[in-house]
């Protein structure tokens, strides 16, 4: 008997029919997650002080895609996890999505917040030692494989992942591999940012897999929580950067001339009164728009900062505020917050866009172009 059959007996059929898919998912999560309750349309896990918001953007008769947003005071930002569910009907699909979320992302977050089975790891970034505890979820598998392989993903990628980390309260890494007879799709995301070079290592590891089912996939989550003694506090939190990003985007939308462009940095600084954030908004927003506009071209996961006479090569997720600005800009594009004319005005402020435009004008094909790391000149007061 499924969870829904236990939750809704015959005398509650009308109540079940009135629930939205999101409410049904919350009901299932409430049943399967200990010490949880539904508060103001979200799930709240009391011992962890963890709040979970759910959305279902895609739904069919026997399939759903659910977005689970986890919020906690120890997170630098909300953790957004997408899961799917497939079943004989929509109710069993919802149950499957709840199980997929509970056994993967939520499992890793719970281990981290309870400090269960953590392993100490250290890294050096910008001259500082940062100590983290690493928590690994179990491997989530869908479908069947013929050769019974099992990749230990932290052993495969751990040392490369650590090279890409900086100073955050928490680092959230997701590894996903999906293989059919005809294709392989692999992703390694660090705090939401896809690292194509790490994804390529996963693809090579999966190349010789032999699958029995139409689709075979593996997924694993790694959560790293930084020791408070080594964490360096930042001036602005996610919500503040989100607000400043929206205001800065509006400035770029109104950029009609070189004179307008030359005033944007000063206007960004007047908004936030901070050199680092103002410089980041001014430099990153046009390049992020460019990466989202040209989906055919694989973006670089790195950037170069020129600070006085020093050349600093970094991964994007190591750079203070970059990921938060990127997330907000990408969401604004996805939600249609730009007119075509406004987006073009922003793109013309991007050095990468201008280079691509020139290459295409000279006969190059978009799919053959490769984005190199962008270079930014920053003030000596800029904090990384």
Secondary structure as the mmCIF struct_conf table of DSSP 4:
data_model
#
loop_
_struct_conf.conf_type_id
_struct_conf.id
_struct_conf.beg_label_comp_id
_struct_conf.beg_label_asym_id
_struct_conf.beg_label_seq_id
_struct_conf.end_label_comp_id
_struct_conf.end_label_asym_id
_struct_conf.end_label_seq_id
HELX_RH_AL_P HELX_RH_AL_P1 UNK A 3 UNK A 7
BEND BEND1 UNK A 8 UNK A 8
HELX_RH_3T_P HELX_RH_3T_P1 UNK A 10 UNK A 12
HELX_RH_AL_P HELX_RH_AL_P2 UNK A 13 UNK A 18
HELX_RH_AL_P HELX_RH_AL_P3 UNK A 21 UNK A 32
BEND BEND2 UNK A 33 UNK A 33
TURN_TY1_P TURN_TY1_P1 UNK A 34 UNK A 35
STRN STRN1 UNK A 36 UNK A 39
TURN_TY1_P TURN_TY1_P2 UNK A 40 UNK A 41
STRN STRN2 UNK A 42 UNK A 45
TURN_TY1_P TURN_TY1_P3 UNK A 46 UNK A 49
STRN STRN3 UNK A 50 UNK A 59
BEND BEND3 UNK A 61 UNK A 62
STRN STRN4 UNK A 63 UNK A 71
TURN_TY1_P TURN_TY1_P4 UNK A 73 UNK A 74
BEND BEND4 UNK A 75 UNK A 77
STRN STRN5 UNK A 79 UNK A 86
BEND BEND5 UNK A 88 UNK A 89
HELX_RH_AL_P HELX_RH_AL_P4 UNK A 90 UNK A 103
TURN_TY1_P TURN_TY1_P5 UNK A 104 UNK A 104
HELX_RH_AL_P HELX_RH_AL_P5 UNK A 105 UNK A 114
TURN_TY1_P TURN_TY1_P6 UNK A 115 UNK A 115
BEND BEND6 UNK A 117 UNK A 117
STRN STRN6 UNK A 119 UNK A 125
TURN_TY1_P TURN_TY1_P7 UNK A 126 UNK A 127
STRN STRN7 UNK A 128 UNK A 136
HELX_LH_PP_P HELX_LH_PP_P1 UNK A 137 UNK A 139
STRN STRN8 UNK A 140 UNK A 142
BEND BEND7 UNK A 143 UNK A 143
STRN STRN9 UNK A 145 UNK A 145
BEND BEND8 UNK A 146 UNK A 147
HELX_RH_AL_P HELX_RH_AL_P6 UNK A 153 UNK A 163
TURN_TY1_P TURN_TY1_P8 UNK A 164 UNK A 164
BEND BEND9 UNK A 167 UNK A 167
BEND BEND10 UNK A 169 UNK A 169
STRN STRN10 UNK A 170 UNK A 179
BEND BEND11 UNK A 181 UNK A 182
STRN STRN11 UNK A 184 UNK A 190
TURN_TY1_P TURN_TY1_P9 UNK A 191 UNK A 192
STRN STRN12 UNK A 193 UNK A 194
HELX_RH_AL_P HELX_RH_AL_P7 UNK A 196 UNK A 206
TURN_TY1_P TURN_TY1_P10 UNK A 207 UNK A 208
STRN STRN13 UNK A 211 UNK A 211
BEND BEND12 UNK A 212 UNK A 214
STRN STRN14 UNK A 216 UNK A 226
TURN_TY1_P TURN_TY1_P11 UNK A 228 UNK A 230
BEND BEND13 UNK A 235 UNK A 236
HELX_RH_AL_P HELX_RH_AL_P8 UNK A 238 UNK A 253
TURN_TY1_P TURN_TY1_P12 UNK A 254 UNK A 254
BEND BEND14 UNK A 257 UNK A 257
HELX_RH_AL_P HELX_RH_AL_P9 UNK A 258 UNK A 272
HELX_RH_AL_P HELX_RH_AL_P10 UNK A 275 UNK A 293
TURN_TY1_P TURN_TY1_P13 UNK A 295 UNK A 296
BEND BEND15 UNK A 297 UNK A 297
HELX_LH_PP_P HELX_LH_PP_P2 UNK A 298 UNK A 300
BEND BEND16 UNK A 301 UNK A 301
STRN STRN15 UNK A 302 UNK A 307
TURN_TY1_P TURN_TY1_P14 UNK A 308 UNK A 309
STRN STRN16 UNK A 310 UNK A 315
HELX_RH_3T_P HELX_RH_3T_P2 UNK A 316 UNK A 318
BEND BEND17 UNK A 319 UNK A 319
TURN_TY1_P TURN_TY1_P15 UNK A 320 UNK A 321
HELX_RH_AL_P HELX_RH_AL_P11 UNK A 322 UNK A 334
TURN_TY1_P TURN_TY1_P16 UNK A 335 UNK A 336
BEND BEND18 UNK A 338 UNK A 338
HELX_RH_AL_P HELX_RH_AL_P12 UNK A 340 UNK A 347
TURN_TY1_P TURN_TY1_P17 UNK A 348 UNK A 349
HELX_RH_AL_P HELX_RH_AL_P13 UNK A 351 UNK A 361
TURN_TY1_P TURN_TY1_P18 UNK A 362 UNK A 363
HELX_RH_3T_P HELX_RH_3T_P3 UNK A 366 UNK A 368
HELX_LH_PP_P HELX_LH_PP_P3 UNK A 371 UNK A 373
STRN STRN17 UNK A 374 UNK A 378
TURN_TY1_P TURN_TY1_P19 UNK A 380 UNK A 381
#
